[in-house]
Amino acid sequence: MKERGIRKTVIGTVHGDKMDKTIVVMVERLVKHSQYKKYVKKRAKYKAHDEKNECRVGDIVSIVESRPLSREKRWRVKEIIKRAL
């Protein structure tokens, strides 16, 4: 895997693995509300390319930005940080 420039890397939980060589990753982040100054959880779901179909639902993975691989896939699995029980 050749790195070109600086690419975004995020950590999330595998939310779905029904597709072939594709997983759905849920990424949560805390954002401070501008008016109320309270931290709110924001969630985003990304489709990521999993070449060897290694990831399972519940795994914690690191994904990295890549070129468009399909209509909705713009991320690749970098590593599996923690396996689900």
Backbone torsions as a table, in degrees:
resi	resn	phi	psi	omega
1	MET	NA	113.6	-177.3
2	LYS	-90.9	129.6	-180.0
3	GLU	-92.9	129.7	177.3
4	ARG	-119.4	105.8	179.0
5	GLY	73.0	-162.5	-179.3
6	ILE	-97.2	125.7	179.9
7	ARG	-117.9	146.1	178.7
8	LYS	-69.2	140.3	175.6
9	THR	-128.2	130.3	177.9
10	VAL	-131.0	157.5	179.6
11	ILE	-115.4	133.5	-179.3
12	GLY	-153.6	-179.6	-178.8
13	THR	-105.8	138.2	178.4
14	VAL	-70.2	122.4	-176.6
15	HIS	-101.2	-26.4	-179.9
16	GLY	-155.3	143.9	178.9
17	ASP	-138.5	28.3	-175.8
18	LYS	-73.2	-25.3	-176.8
19	MET	-84.9	159.5	178.4
20	ASP	-80.8	122.7	178.6
21	LYS	61.5	22.9	178.7
22	THR	-139.6	139.4	173.8
23	ILE	-127.9	157.8	174.7
24	VAL	-106.7	124.3	-176.8
25	VAL	-113.6	127.1	177.5
26	MET	-96.3	121.0	-179.5
27	VAL	-112.3	125.1	178.2
28	GLU	-109.3	141.5	176.3
29	ARG	-142.7	154.4	178.6
30	LEU	-98.9	129.9	-179.6
31	VAL	-126.7	134.8	-180.0
32	LYS	-81.0	126.7	178.6
33	HIS	-68.1	132.8	-173.3
34	SER	-66.8	-36.5	-177.4
35	GLN	-89.2	-44.8	-172.4
36	TYR	-94.6	-6.7	176.9
37	LYS	59.0	23.0	178.6
38	LYS	-102.3	144.4	179.2
39	TYR	-81.1	131.4	-177.5
40	VAL	-120.5	139.0	177.2
41	LYS	-80.0	126.7	174.2
42	LYS	-110.9	137.1	180.0
43	ARG	-119.5	146.9	175.0
44	ALA	-140.9	141.9	177.8
45	LYS	-110.1	130.1	178.7
46	TYR	-122.2	142.5	172.9
47	LYS	-93.3	129.7	-175.7
48	ALA	-126.3	148.7	-179.5
49	HIS	-83.3	124.2	179.3
50	ASP	-120.2	91.8	-170.8
51	GLU	-56.5	-41.6	-174.1
52	LYS	-100.4	8.4	-177.5
53	ASN	53.0	43.7	-177.3
54	GLU	-85.8	-30.8	-172.0
55	CYS	-76.7	144.0	177.0
56	ARG	-125.5	161.8	179.9
57	VAL	-60.2	131.1	179.9
58	GLY	101.7	-16.8	177.5
59	ASP	-65.7	147.4	172.8
60	ILE	-100.5	122.0	-173.9
61	VAL	-127.2	158.3	172.8
62	SER	-107.3	127.9	179.2
63	ILE	-119.7	150.7	-176.6
64	VAL	-126.2	144.2	-179.8
65	GLU	-62.8	145.3	177.2
66	SER	-147.9	-178.2	176.4
67	ARG	-68.5	161.2	178.2
68	PRO	-61.7	123.5	-179.7
69	LEU	-99.1	-22.4	174.2
70	SER	-159.5	-166.4	-176.3
71	ARG	-61.1	-38.6	-177.2
72	GLU	-116.5	-8.1	-176.0
73	LYS	-91.5	116.6	177.1
74	ARG	-132.1	16.3	-178.1
75	TRP	-133.4	154.6	175.3
76	ARG	-127.0	149.3	176.4
77	VAL	-74.7	124.4	178.1
78	LYS	-88.0	-49.8	178.2
79	GLU	-160.4	157.3	173.7
80	ILE	-95.5	115.7	-175.7
81	ILE	-80.0	-46.5	-178.2
82	LYS	-144.7	132.3	178.6
83	ARG	-80.9	149.5	175.4
84	ALA	-75.1	153.1	-179.6
85	LEU	-76.3	NA	NA
